[in-house]
Amino acid sequence: MALEPLAPETRNYIDGKLVDASNGGHFENVNPATEEVIGVCADGTKDDMLSAVAAARRAFDESDWANDHALRARCLRQLYEGMLEEKEQLRSIVVAEAGACASLTGFMHIDDPIEMMSYWADLANHYTYEQRMTDVPFMGQPQGRILRREPTGVVGAITPWNVPVYLNIAKIGPALASGCTLVLKPAPDTPWSATHLGKIAAEKTDLPPGVLNIVASSDHLTGEILSTDPRVDVVTFTGSTATGRRIMECAAGTVKKIFLELGGKSANVVLDDADLAGPLGMGAMCCVHGGQGCAITTRLLLPRSRYEEGVAILENAFKTWSYGDPTDPANLQGPQISKRQQERVLSYIEKGKQEGARLLVGGGVPKHLPKGYFVEPTLFVDVDPDSTIAQEEIFGPVLCVIPFDDDDDAVRIANNSIYGLSGAIHSGSEERALAVARRIRSGTLSVNGAMWFHVDTPFGGYKQSGLGRENGEMGFEEYLETKVIGVKSTA
């Protein structure tokens, strides 16, 4: 796939202007597939973040943004059209800085998030913000009530590096559509996927100053200001459960509204009446994008009665899996995002071997890829469901295969996790698969390969996979407060 030459915006976007860091600092952006520095980005400071928060507060309190639904719809439509114009540049950016395979950018990385912005533009104008409730009696007289939904205020959004354009838009779209203002702190590993959106906002929209602010920084603690500053009303975060816990602690001091999309250790349950060739022939799909996805099914549960048959299919799938250069359209797996992340994944693989799991395929750094932060597609079988690699989120191209006895045992193992984000069930009987799905405690589930993901689908998890939901009207309502007004009935 031919990619457009890189021409990213490297400045931050604060109070309606593209600006360098207040101290003139920059940090390097590294291509994880080549380990080469591909450019720099403005290194936002604490003062820059405070300026962004002040601008967002002022825009919410002093402008018509919160109440002018038509203005919001128009600006988001302009942002959508601007992203369409910059689609190929955004594609080049996400391949270069995130190591995303170009073959995947037509889905979650680029094309889908652009179309999502169109959805948010429409919802901004068509959502029912106010409605009359049924009258109720009080002291012998009917009483009227108005149910009203209003934007909560200033949103602090903190996003990770794995699917950066999508995740940035998943915060920006509904927050602005609802009437909130927003400060975005993107991951330092993928800054341009955010700062280039600032360029589009600055040059192609009528967004009032301060409504959208983007502050990239190499310092993770710069983002912590969003969790502690009393001028911020909402914090939304996608990332690790450990960081989510920290955000909850920091936000408690000012009793902020928070919602979190956190980790996962999702189970793919293959029942004994399933056609194994389908789900297991595609078993290495857990390695897509280096396994760097929170909803990826990284535990595969196989019935003991068909265990060896299933393992043989998986072994072949992993040995024939194509991976490497993300610009090669034949590949669906590129590098890990950084050297640190590569080492983390390799340390989990060593832990798996130490704890007795059988390493069947992969397990190291590929010899044919001396440059880049690559990890071989890795298949562990005979995995203890209580072991470290079966319990902790690895965020790498590693599959853990666990045997089970019957449907009850499969449900027990699937639910044996602090997480509850996603999962899958395969069976020759849809009724049986649905019966199992209804017993698994997770926010999303696929039956026989069906796709649940869409912009109108509320996405989020049970247990320590997060709080609240993203996307759809439920995701939009995370940014709204509820007000009830009593009025004299006219009945």
N, C-alpha and C positions, 0 to 999 in steps of 0.2 A: 504493500500500500504506500503510495507516494504521499509524504507529509509536507505540509507547508513549512517553509523556513521559520525558525523561531523569531518572534518579534514581540516578546511579552512586555506588559506594563510592569515596571519594577518599583513604582512608588505606591505608598499607601493612599487611602482615600478617606479624608477626614473633613467633616463639615462642608461637603460639596466640592472639595478641591483635591487634586492629586498632589501629594507632598512627599518630600524626602523625610527621613527621620530628623527629629528636632536637633540631634547632635551630629547629623551628617553621616551616621554609621550605616554600614551595609553588612550583609552576611552572604556567604556563598551558597549557591544552589547546585547540587550534585546529581548527575544522572546515575541512578543505581545500577543500570545495565552496563555502564562503561567505567564507572568511578571517576568520570571527568567532571570538572567544574564547568557548568554550562552558562553561568552568569551570576548575577548578584540580585539582592532584593533589599529594599529599605529596611533597616533593623529598628523597628519601632521601640520607643522607650516608655518608661512609666509615664512620663509627661505626655507623650503622644496618646497613650491609652486614656489618661484622664481628660485630655482635650476631646477625644472622641466621645467619651461618656457625657461630658458637658454639652457637646453639640447635639447628641441624641436626646438628652433631657430637654434641652431648649426647643428642639424641633417638635417634641411631643407636647410640651406644655404651652407653647406659644404659637404654633401654626395650626392650620385646619386639617392637617394630615389625618388625625384620629377620627374625624367626623365626615370627611369628604370621600365617600366611597367611589365616586366617579373619578376623582383625581387619582386615587390609588390604582384603580383598574387601568386607567390610561398609562400611568407610569410603568406599571408592571408589564403591560402590553408592549411598551417601548423597550423595556429591558429584554423581553422575549425576542422581539425583532432584532435588537442589537446583538443578542447571543447567536441568532441565526446567521447574521452577517459575519460574525467572528467565529463561527463553528469550527472551521478548519484550523484556525490559530489555537483555539481551545483544545482541539484534538492533538495538535503537535505538542502543546504544553503538557498535557496529562501523560502522554507517552514518554516524554523526555524526563519529567521530574518525578513521576510516580512509578515509572517502569511498567505502566499499563500496556497490555498488548493491544496493538492497533485494531486487531480483529474484534476486540471487546468494546471499542469506543462507540460502536453503533447501538449499544445497549445502555448499560448503567452509567458508563463514564461520561458520555457527551450527549448523544441524541435524546435519550430519555429525560435527563434533567432539563434540557432546553424546552421540551414539550411540557414538562411539569410547570414551567413558568406560565405558560398559556392557561393552564388549569387554575392557577392561583389568581391570575388576572380576572378570569371569569367569576371566580368565587367571591372576590372582593366586592363585586357589584351586585351579586345575586343572592348572597346569604341573607337569611331572615334575622336581622339584628334586633327587631322588636316585634312583639306580638301580644295580643290581649289574651289573658287567661280566663277561664270560666269563673263567673261570679260565685262568691260564697256568702253565706249569711253571717251577719255579726249584729248582735243585739236587735234582731228582728228586721234588719235592713240588708239588702244585697250589697256586697262590696266588690268593686272592680279591682283588677290587678293587671299591671303591665309587666311582662317579663322582658328584660332588656339585656343584651350582650354588648359589652364595651371593651375596647382594647386595654390590656393590662398596663402598658407603659413602655419603659425602656427594656429591651432584651439584650442580654449578653450571650452570644453564641460562640461556642468553642468546638472546633471541628478537627477531625483526624486526617491522616494522610492517605488512607487506603483507597477511597473513592472520592477524591476531594471536590470535584466540580458538583457531582450529585449531592454530596452532603452539605456543601455550602448553599446550594439552591434549596435543599430541603429545610434549611433554617430561614434563609432570606425570604423565600416565597410566601409561606404562610404568615410569618411575622409581619411583613410589610402589608400583605393583603388584609390582615386583621385590623390594621391601623396603628400597630406598634412601630416604634423606631428601633434600630438595631445597631449593635457594635459586634463585628465579627472578628474573632481571633483565630486564624487558620494555623494548622500545624506548620512548623518551620521547615519540615521536609518537602512540603508542596506549597510554597507561598504564592507562586504565580497563578495557580488555579483560583486564587481569591483576588489577588491584586488586579488581574486582567478583568475581572468582573467590575472592579472599581473604575477601570478605564471606560468600560461600556456604559456604566451608570453616569459617569461624568460627561461623556461626549454624546450620548445617544438618548438620554432621557430628560424629563422635566422633574426629576426627583428633587424636592426642596432640600436645601442644605441641612445636613445633620440627620436626615431620615435614615440613610445607610452610611455606615462607617466601617472601613476595613483596615485593621492594624496587624500587619505581619511583623513577627519578632522572633529572633533566635532564642529568646528567653521565655521558657514556659511559664515562669512566674508572672510575666506581664499579664497573662490571661487571668490570673488569680484575682486581679483587681475587679474583674467583672463579678466575682462571687462575693466580694466583700463591700464594694462601694454601695452606700445606701441609695444612690440615685438610680441604681439598676433594680428593676422590679422582677425580672424573670431571668433565669439562667437555663439555657438548653445546651446539653453536651452530648456528643457522641464519642465513644472511646472506651477505654478499659474500665472495668469495674473498680479497680483500685483508685483510679483518678476520680471516678464518680463518687466514691465514698468521701474523698477529700473535698470535692465541690459541695457535697451536702453539709459537711462540717463548717466550711467557710460561709455558706449561705445562711446557716442557722442564726448567726448573729443579727441579721436584719430580716429574718423570716421571709426570705424570698420564695417566690414560686419557682420550683425547679422541675424540669423533666429531662430524663436521662435515657439514652439508648446505649446500652453497655455490652458486655461480652456474651459469648455463647459457647456452648459445647453440644451442639445439636446432634440428635441421633437419627440415623436412617435405619428404620426397622424393616427388614425383609422377611416376611412371613413364609412359612413352609410350603404354601400353595402358590407362591409367586413364580413367574418366569424369570429365573435368575439372570439370564443372558442380558435382559434389558437394563435393570438397575446396576448390575455388577459390571457389565461391559463398559458402562460409563462411570465406573467407580472412581477413576482418577480425576473426575471433574472437581473433586474437593481440592485439587491443586491449582485450579483456575486462579489467575492473578497471584500466584505464589501462596494460595491458601489464605490470603489476607482479606477475609470477609467474615463479619461477625455471625452471619446466618448460615454459613457453610456447614453442611453435615459432616463432622469430623470423627464421629463414632458410627461405625457400621455394625449393626446387630444381625447375626446370622443364626438360623436354627441349627442346633447340633445335628439334626437328622440330615442336613444337606451342607454341613460345614465344609468338608473337604472339597466338594464340588464347587461351592462358592468361592473358596480361597483360590482355587486354580484359575477361575475366571478373572478374579481381581489381580492375581499375579501377572497374567498376560496383559491386562489393561494398563497396569503401571509400567511394565517393561516396554510397552509400545507407545507410551504417552510422549507427545512432541512438546518440547519446551526450549526456551532460550531467548534469542533476540526478540524483543517485543515489537520490532518493526516488521518482522516476518509474519505474514498473514496465516501461516500454518501453525503458529504457536498460540496457545491460550494461557501459558504460564511463563511469566517473566521473572525478574529478580525479586528478592526481598527489598524493602524500601531502603535499608541502610546496613552498614557493617554490623552495627549493634544488634539489629533485628536478626540478621543472618546468624550471628553468634548465639543469640537467644534460642532460636529454633534448633540449632545444632546441640545446644546444651540439653534441651528437652529430649532429643533423640538419644543422647547418651544416658539420660535418666531412665528412659524407657528400657534400654538394654540392661541397665543395672538392676532394674526392678523385675526382670524376667520375661518381658514381652519378646516375642520372636520376630526379629527384623528380617523380612522376606525380600524387600526391594529397596534400593536407595540407601539413605542414611548419611550422606556426606555432601561435600562440595563436588560438583561435576568436573571431571578432569578436562572435558572439552570446552569448558567455559572458564578460562583462567582469570578473566576480568569480569567484574560485576559481582553482585551480592546474591549469587544463585545457591539454591539448595536442591538436591535431587528429589524427585517425587519419591516419597517414603511410605512404605507399607509395613505396618506392624500387625501381626496376628497373635492369637492366643493372649489377648490383653486382659488383665485383671480389671474389672470395672471400677475398683476402688483405687487403682494405681494413679500416679501423678499424671501420666499422659492421657488417661481417660477422664480425669477430673479437671485439669487446668487448661485454659485456652492457650494453645500454642501459637496460633496465627501464622502458620506455615503450611507447606505442602505435605502434611502428615496425616495418614488415616489410621485409626485404631479399630481393629476388628475384634468383636466380642461375641462369643457364643451364648445362646440362650436356649431354654428348654421348651417353653410354651408361651402363649400370648401374655399370660399374667407375668411370667418372668421377664419378657421383653419390656412390658410397661414398667415394671419395677426398675429395671436397669436404665431405661430411658429417663425416668424421673429421678434417678440417683445422681443429682447434680445440683449445684448452687444456682445454675443457670436455667433459663426456660425461654429461649428466644425463638427457635424454629425447630424443624424436624421434617421427617418424611416417613411414609409407610407404603410398602408395596405388597400387594396380595392379589390372588386370582379372583377374589370376591371384594367388590367395592363395599358391600355392607360390613364385612369383617374388618376391612381396613378402616372404615369410618368409626367402628366400635372401638378400635385401638386408638385412633386419633383423638376421640373424645376423652380418653383417659390420660393422655399425655399433657402435662402441664407446660405448655409453651404458647407463645403468642401467635405463631403462624405454623401451618403444617401443609405439606403436599401429599396428596394421595395419588399413587401410581403416576408420578411425574407431572401432575398438574401444577401450573404456575399460579401462585397467589399474589405475586407482586404487581402493583399498579399504583399510580399516584393517588387514586381514591381509596386505596386499601390502608386502614390503620395498621401501622407497623410498630411493634414493641414487644417487650417480654414480660414473663412472670419472674418472680423471685429476684435474684441479683442480676438479671438481665436488663433491669431498668425500671423507670417510673414514667407513666404516661404513654402516649402514642404519637407517632409521626405520620404525616400524610392523611389525606381524606379530611372530611369535616371534623372528625375527632381530633386530628392533628392541628387543624385550624383553631379549634376551640381551646387548645392548650394556651393560646395567647389571649384569650378573652376572659374578662370577669363577668359575673352574673349579678344583675341588679333587679330587684323587684320593687315596683312602685304601686302603692295603694291609691286608688281614686274612687270617688263617689260613682256608684253605678248609675247609668242613665236608663236602666231597664224600668 
